[in-house]
Amino acid sequence: MHDFLFGIFPYIALGVGIMGTIARYER
Protein backbone atom coordinates (compact mmCIF):
# COMPACT_ATOMS: atom_id res chain seq x y z
CA MET A 1 0.00 0.00 0.00
CA HIS A 2 2.86 2.35 0.82
CA ASP A 3 4.49 1.68 -2.54
CA PHE A 4 1.24 2.48 -4.34
CA LEU A 5 0.78 5.71 -2.38
CA PHE A 6 4.35 6.87 -2.96
CA GLY A 7 4.09 5.87 -6.63
CA ILE A 8 0.95 7.92 -7.28
CA PHE A 9 1.64 10.86 -4.93
CA PRO A 10 3.95 12.70 -7.40
CA TYR A 11 1.22 12.62 -10.04
CA ILE A 12 -1.34 13.99 -7.57
CA ALA A 13 1.01 16.80 -6.52
CA LEU A 14 1.71 17.54 -10.19
CA GLY A 15 -2.00 17.67 -11.02
CA VAL A 16 -2.72 19.99 -8.08
CA GLY A 17 0.15 22.26 -9.14
CA ILE A 18 -1.05 22.37 -12.75
CA MET A 19 -4.65 23.06 -11.73
CA GLY A 20 -3.43 25.82 -9.40
CA THR A 21 -1.45 27.46 -12.21
CA ILE A 22 -4.40 27.21 -14.62
CA ALA A 23 -6.76 28.75 -12.04
CA ARG A 24 -4.24 31.53 -11.49
CA TYR A 25 -3.95 32.27 -15.22
CA GLU A 26 -7.71 32.12 -15.78
CA ARG A 27 -8.33 35.02 -13.41
mmCIF entry with sequence, helices, sheets and N, C-alpha, C, O atoms, coordinates in Angstrom:
data_MODEL
# 
_entry.id   MODEL 
# 
_entity.id                         1 
_entity.type                       polymer 
_entity.pdbx_number_of_molecules   1 
# 
_entity_poly.entity_id                      1 
_entity_poly.type                           'polypeptide(L)' 
_entity_poly.nstd_linkage                   no 
_entity_poly.nstd_monomer                   no 
_entity_poly.pdbx_seq_one_letter_code       MHDFLFGIFPYIALGVGIMGTIARYER 
_entity_poly.pdbx_seq_one_letter_code_can   MHDFLFGIFPYIALGVGIMGTIARYER 
_entity_poly.pdbx_strand_id                 A 
# 
loop_
_entity_poly_seq.entity_id 
_entity_poly_seq.num 
_entity_poly_seq.mon_id 
_entity_poly_seq.hetero 
1 1  MET n 
1 2  HIS n 
1 3  ASP n 
1 4  PHE n 
1 5  LEU n 
1 6  PHE n 
1 7  GLY n 
1 8  ILE n 
1 9  PHE n 
1 10 PRO n 
1 11 TYR n 
1 12 ILE n 
1 13 ALA n 
1 14 LEU n 
1 15 GLY n 
1 16 VAL n 
1 17 GLY n 
1 18 ILE n 
1 19 MET n 
1 20 GLY n 
1 21 THR n 
1 22 ILE n 
1 23 ALA n 
1 24 ARG n 
1 25 TYR n 
1 26 GLU n 
1 27 ARG n 
# 
_struct_asym.id          A 
_struct_asym.entity_id   1 
# 
_struct_conf.conf_type_id            HELX_P 
_struct_conf.id                      HELX_P1 
_struct_conf.pdbx_PDB_helix_id       AA1 
_struct_conf.beg_label_comp_id       HIS 
_struct_conf.beg_label_asym_id       A 
_struct_conf.beg_label_seq_id        2 
_struct_conf.pdbx_beg_PDB_ins_code   ? 
_struct_conf.end_label_comp_id       GLU 
_struct_conf.end_label_asym_id       A 
_struct_conf.end_label_seq_id        26 
_struct_conf.pdbx_end_PDB_ins_code   ? 
_struct_conf.beg_auth_comp_id        HIS 
_struct_conf.beg_auth_asym_id        A 
_struct_conf.beg_auth_seq_id         2 
_struct_conf.end_auth_comp_id        GLU 
_struct_conf.end_auth_asym_id        A 
_struct_conf.end_auth_seq_id         26 
_struct_conf.pdbx_PDB_helix_class    1 
_struct_conf.details                 ? 
_struct_conf.pdbx_PDB_helix_length   25 
# 
_struct_conf_type.id          HELX_P 
_struct_conf_type.criteria    ? 
_struct_conf_type.reference   ? 
# 
loop_
_atom_site.group_PDB 
_atom_site.id 
_atom_site.type_symbol 
_atom_site.label_atom_id 
_atom_site.label_alt_id 
_atom_site.label_comp_id 
_atom_site.label_asym_id 
_atom_site.label_entity_id 
_atom_site.label_seq_id 
_atom_site.pdbx_PDB_ins_code 
_atom_site.Cartn_x 
_atom_site.Cartn_y 
_atom_site.Cartn_z 
_atom_site.occupancy 
_atom_site.B_iso_or_equiv 
_atom_site.pdbx_formal_charge 
_atom_site.auth_seq_id 
_atom_site.auth_comp_id 
_atom_site.auth_asym_id 
_atom_site.auth_atom_id 
_atom_site.pdbx_PDB_model_num 
ATOM 1   N N  . MET A 1 1  ? 0.840  -1.198 0.000   1.00 0.00 ? 1  MET A N  1 
ATOM 2   C CA . MET A 1 1  ? 0.000  0.000  0.000   1.00 0.00 ? 1  MET A CA 1 
ATOM 3   C C  . MET A 1 1  ? 0.877  1.250  0.000   1.00 0.00 ? 1  MET A C  1 
ATOM 4   O O  . MET A 1 1  ? 0.579  2.235  -0.676  1.00 0.00 ? 1  MET A O  1 
ATOM 5   N N  . HIS A 1 2  ? 1.966  1.191  0.773   1.00 0.00 ? 2  HIS A N  1 
ATOM 6   C CA . HIS A 1 2  ? 2.862  2.353  0.823   1.00 0.00 ? 2  HIS A CA 1 
ATOM 7   C C  . HIS A 1 2  ? 3.478  2.607  -0.548  1.00 0.00 ? 2  HIS A C  1 
ATOM 8   O O  . HIS A 1 2  ? 3.595  3.751  -0.988  1.00 0.00 ? 2  HIS A O  1 
ATOM 9   N N  . ASP A 1 3  ? 3.873  1.520  -1.219  1.00 0.00 ? 3  ASP A N  1 
ATOM 10  C CA . ASP A 1 3  ? 4.495  1.679  -2.543  1.00 0.00 ? 3  ASP A CA 1 
ATOM 11  C C  . ASP A 1 3  ? 3.507  2.329  -3.512  1.00 0.00 ? 3  ASP A C  1 
ATOM 12  O O  . ASP A 1 3  ? 3.882  3.195  -4.303  1.00 0.00 ? 3  ASP A O  1 
ATOM 13  N N  . PHE A 1 4  ? 2.262  1.912  -3.446  1.00 0.00 ? 4  PHE A N  1 
ATOM 14  C CA . PHE A 1 4  ? 1.241  2.475  -4.344  1.00 0.00 ? 4  PHE A CA 1 
ATOM 15  C C  . PHE A 1 4  ? 1.054  3.962  -4.058  1.00 0.00 ? 4  PHE A C  1 
ATOM 16  O O  . PHE A 1 4  ? 0.961  4.775  -4.978  1.00 0.00 ? 4  PHE A O  1 
ATOM 17  N N  . LEU A 1 5  ? 0.998  4.311  -2.761  1.00 0.00 ? 5  LEU A N  1 
ATOM 18  C CA . LEU A 1 5  ? 0.785  5.707  -2.380  1.00 0.00 ? 5  LEU A CA 1 
ATOM 19  C C  . LEU A 1 5  ? 1.953  6.563  -2.847  1.00 0.00 ? 5  LEU A C  1 
ATOM 20  O O  . LEU A 1 5  ? 1.759  7.622  -3.445  1.00 0.00 ? 5  LEU A O  1 
ATOM 21  N N  . PHE A 1 6  ? 3.173  6.093  -2.568  1.00 0.00 ? 6  PHE A N  1 
ATOM 22  C CA . PHE A 1 6  ? 4.351  6.874  -2.963  1.00 0.00 ? 6  PHE A CA 1 
ATOM 23  C C  . PHE A 1 6  ? 4.506  6.902  -4.477  1.00 0.00 ? 6  PHE A C  1 
ATOM 24  O O  . PHE A 1 6  ? 5.116  7.825  -5.017  1.00 0.00 ? 6  PHE A O  1 
ATOM 25  N N  . GLY A 1 7  ? 3.966  5.913  -5.164  1.00 0.00 ? 7  GLY A N  1 
ATOM 26  C CA . GLY A 1 7  ? 4.090  5.868  -6.625  1.00 0.00 ? 7  GLY A CA 1 
ATOM 27  C C  . GLY A 1 7  ? 3.120  6.832  -7.295  1.00 0.00 ? 7  GLY A C  1 
ATOM 28  O O  . GLY A 1 7  ? 3.405  7.360  -8.370  1.00 0.00 ? 7  GLY A O  1 
ATOM 29  N N  . ILE A 1 8  ? 1.973  7.062  -6.657  1.00 0.00 ? 8  ILE A N  1 
ATOM 30  C CA . ILE A 1 8  ? 0.946  7.921  -7.276  1.00 0.00 ? 8  ILE A CA 1 
ATOM 31  C C  . ILE A 1 8  ? 0.969  9.340  -6.714  1.00 0.00 ? 8  ILE A C  1 
ATOM 32  O O  . ILE A 1 8  ? 0.416  10.256 -7.322  1.00 0.00 ? 8  ILE A O  1 
ATOM 33  N N  . PHE A 1 9  ? 1.608  9.527  -5.554  1.00 0.00 ? 9  PHE A N  1 
ATOM 34  C CA . PHE A 1 9  ? 1.638  10.857 -4.929  1.00 0.00 ? 9  PHE A CA 1 
ATOM 35  C C  . PHE A 1 9  ? 2.228  11.928 -5.838  1.00 0.00 ? 9  PHE A C  1 
ATOM 36  O O  . PHE A 1 9  ? 1.651  13.011 -5.935  1.00 0.00 ? 9  PHE A O  1 
ATOM 37  N N  . PRO A 1 10 ? 3.366  11.675 -6.515  1.00 0.00 ? 10 PRO A N  1 
ATOM 38  C CA . PRO A 1 10 ? 3.953  12.705 -7.396  1.00 0.00 ? 10 PRO A CA 1 
ATOM 39  C C  . PRO A 1 10 ? 2.966  13.173 -8.463  1.00 0.00 ? 10 PRO A C  1 
ATOM 40  O O  . PRO A 1 10 ? 2.918  14.357 -8.796  1.00 0.00 ? 10 PRO A O  1 
ATOM 41  N N  . TYR A 1 11 ? 2.181  12.240 -8.994  1.00 0.00 ? 11 TYR A N  1 
ATOM 42  C CA . TYR A 1 11 ? 1.224  12.621 -10.043 1.00 0.00 ? 11 TYR A CA 1 
ATOM 43  C C  . TYR A 1 11 ? 0.116  13.493 -9.452  1.00 0.00 ? 11 TYR A C  1 
ATOM 44  O O  . TYR A 1 11 ? -0.354 14.427 -10.101 1.00 0.00 ? 11 TYR A O  1 
ATOM 45  N N  . ILE A 1 12 ? -0.300 13.189 -8.221  1.00 0.00 ? 12 ILE A N  1 
ATOM 46  C CA . ILE A 1 12 ? -1.344 13.995 -7.567  1.00 0.00 ? 12 ILE A CA 1 
ATOM 47  C C  . ILE A 1 12 ? -0.821 15.401 -7.317  1.00 0.00 ? 12 ILE A C  1 
ATOM 48  O O  . ILE A 1 12 ? -1.505 16.387 -7.592  1.00 0.00 ? 12 ILE A O  1 
ATOM 49  N N  . ALA A 1 13 ? 0.413  15.488 -6.788  1.00 0.00 ? 13 ALA A N  1 
ATOM 50  C CA . ALA A 1 13 ? 1.008  16.804 -6.516  1.00 0.00 ? 13 ALA A CA 1 
ATOM 51  C C  . ALA A 1 13 ? 1.144  17.581 -7.818  1.00 0.00 ? 13 ALA A C  1 
ATOM 52  O O  . ALA A 1 13 ? 0.895  18.786 -7.862  1.00 0.00 ? 13 ALA A O  1 
ATOM 53  N N  . LEU A 1 14 ? 1.544  16.876 -8.887  1.00 0.00 ? 14 LEU A N  1 
ATOM 54  C CA . LEU A 1 14 ? 1.715  17.540 -10.188 1.00 0.00 ? 14 LEU A CA 1 
ATOM 55  C C  . LEU A 1 14 ? 0.363  18.061 -10.685 1.00 0.00 ? 14 LEU A C  1 
ATOM 56  O O  . LEU A 1 14 ? 0.271  19.187 -11.172 1.00 0.00 ? 14 LEU A O  1 
ATOM 57  N N  . GLY A 1 15 ? -0.674 17.247 -10.560 1.00 0.00 ? 15 GLY A N  1 
ATOM 58  C CA . GLY A 1 15 ? -1.998 17.666 -11.018 1.00 0.00 ? 15 GLY A CA 1 
ATOM 59  C C  . GLY A 1 15 ? -2.501 18.867 -10.229 1.00 0.00 ? 15 GLY A C  1 
ATOM 60  O O  . GLY A 1 15 ? -3.076 19.793 -10.802 1.00 0.00 ? 15 GLY A O  1 
ATOM 61  N N  . VAL A 1 16 ? -2.288 18.854 -8.919  1.00 0.00 ? 16 VAL A N  1 
ATOM 62  C CA . VAL A 1 16 ? -2.720 19.986 -8.085  1.00 0.00 ? 16 VAL A CA 1 
ATOM 63  C C  . VAL A 1 16 ? -1.964 21.243 -8.496  1.00 0.00 ? 16 VAL A C  1 
ATOM 64  O O  . VAL A 1 16 ? -2.549 22.322 -8.589  1.00 0.00 ? 16 VAL A O  1 
ATOM 65  N N  . GLY A 1 17 ? -0.665 21.103 -8.742  1.00 0.00 ? 17 GLY A N  1 
ATOM 66  C CA . GLY A 1 17 ? 0.147  22.264 -9.140  1.00 0.00 ? 17 GLY A CA 1 
ATOM 67  C C  . GLY A 1 17 ? -0.318 22.817 -10.477 1.00 0.00 ? 17 GLY A C  1 
ATOM 68  O O  . GLY A 1 17 ? -0.422 24.032 -10.649 1.00 0.00 ? 17 GLY A O  1 
ATOM 69  N N  . ILE A 1 18 ? -0.598 21.927 -11.421 1.00 0.00 ? 18 ILE A N  1 
ATOM 70  C CA . ILE A 1 18 ? -1.046 22.372 -12.754 1.00 0.00 ? 18 ILE A CA 1 
ATOM 71  C C  . ILE A 1 18 ? -2.412 23.057 -12.640 1.00 0.00 ? 18 ILE A C  1 
ATOM 72  O O  . ILE A 1 18 ? -2.634 24.111 -13.237 1.00 0.00 ? 18 ILE A O  1 
ATOM 73  N N  . MET A 1 19 ? -3.322 22.457 -11.873 1.00 0.00 ? 19 MET A N  1 
ATOM 74  C CA . MET A 1 19 ? -4.655 23.062 -11.732 1.00 0.00 ? 19 MET A CA 1 
ATOM 75  C C  . MET A 1 19 ? -4.545 24.419 -11.052 1.00 0.00 ? 19 MET A C  1 
ATOM 76  O O  . MET A 1 19 ? -5.278 25.347 -11.392 1.00 0.00 ? 19 MET A O  1 
ATOM 77  N N  . GLY A 1 20 ? -3.625 24.538 -10.086 1.00 0.00 ? 20 GLY A N  1 
ATOM 78  C CA . GLY A 1 20 ? -3.431 25.823 -9.402  1.00 0.00 ? 20 GLY A CA 1 
ATOM 79  C C  . GLY A 1 20 ? -2.927 26.878 -10.373 1.00 0.00 ? 20 GLY A C  1 
ATOM 80  O O  . GLY A 1 20 ? -3.376 28.024 -10.346 1.00 0.00 ? 20 GLY A O  1 
ATOM 81  N N  . THR A 1 21 ? -1.983 26.483 -11.241 1.00 0.00 ? 21 THR A N  1 
ATOM 82  C CA . THR A 1 21 ? -1.448 27.456 -12.213 1.00 0.00 ? 21 THR A CA 1 
ATOM 83  C C  . THR A 1 21 ? -2.535 27.858 -13.206 1.00 0.00 ? 21 THR A C  1 
ATOM 84  O O  . THR A 1 21 ? -2.647 29.031 -13.561 1.00 0.00 ? 21 THR A O  1 
ATOM 85  N N  . ILE A 1 22 ? -3.334 26.896 -13.656 1.00 0.00 ? 22 ILE A N  1 
ATOM 86  C CA . ILE A 1 22 ? -4.401 27.206 -14.621 1.00 0.00 ? 22 ILE A CA 1 
ATOM 87  C C  . ILE A 1 22 ? -5.402 28.164 -13.975 1.00 0.00 ? 22 ILE A C  1 
ATOM 88  O O  . ILE A 1 22 ? -5.813 29.143 -14.597 1.00 0.00 ? 22 ILE A O  1 
ATOM 89  N N  . ALA A 1 23 ? -5.792 27.887 -12.736 1.00 0.00 ? 23 ALA A N  1 
ATOM 90  C CA . ALA A 1 23 ? -6.759 28.750 -12.044 1.00 0.00 ? 23 ALA A CA 1 
ATOM 91  C C  . ALA A 1 23 ? -6.177 30.151 -11.898 1.00 0.00 ? 23 ALA A C  1 
ATOM 92  O O  . ALA A 1 23 ? -6.898 31.144 -11.993 1.00 0.00 ? 23 ALA A O  1 
ATOM 93  N N  . ARG A 1 24 ? -4.870 30.223 -11.667 1.00 0.00 ? 24 ARG A N  1 
ATOM 94  C CA . ARG A 1 24 ? -4.236 31.531 -11.485 1.00 0.00 ? 24 ARG A CA 1 
ATOM 95  C C  . ARG A 1 24 ? -4.234 32.308 -12.802 1.00 0.00 ? 24 ARG A C  1 
ATOM 96  O O  . ARG A 1 24 ? -4.443 33.521 -12.816 1.00 0.00 ? 24 ARG A O  1 
ATOM 97  N N  . TYR A 1 25 ? -3.995 31.598 -13.910 1.00 0.00 ? 25 TYR A N  1 
ATOM 98  C CA . TYR A 1 25 ? -3.946 32.273 -15.220 1.00 0.00 ? 25 TYR A CA 1 
ATOM 99  C C  . TYR A 1 25 ? -5.345 32.627 -15.725 1.00 0.00 ? 25 TYR A C  1 
ATOM 100 O O  . TYR A 1 25 ? -5.509 33.582 -16.486 1.00 0.00 ? 25 TYR A O  1 
ATOM 101 N N  . GLU A 1 26 ? -6.353 31.859 -15.303 1.00 0.00 ? 26 GLU A N  1 
ATOM 102 C CA . GLU A 1 26 ? -7.714 32.122 -15.779 1.00 0.00 ? 26 GLU A CA 1 
ATOM 103 C C  . GLU A 1 26 ? -8.243 33.441 -15.222 1.00 0.00 ? 26 GLU A C  1 
ATOM 104 O O  . GLU A 1 26 ? -9.036 34.125 -15.869 1.00 0.00 ? 26 GLU A O  1 
ATOM 105 N N  . ARG A 1 27 ? -7.796 33.789 -14.017 1.00 0.00 ? 27 ARG A N  1 
ATOM 106 C CA . ARG A 1 27 ? -8.329 35.021 -13.407 1.00 0.00 ? 27 ARG A CA 1 
ATOM 107 C C  . ARG A 1 27 ? -7.512 36.193 -13.915 1.00 0.00 ? 27 ARG A C  1 
ATOM 108 O O  . ARG A 1 27 ? -7.773 37.336 -13.541 1.00 0.00 ? 27 ARG A O  1 
# 
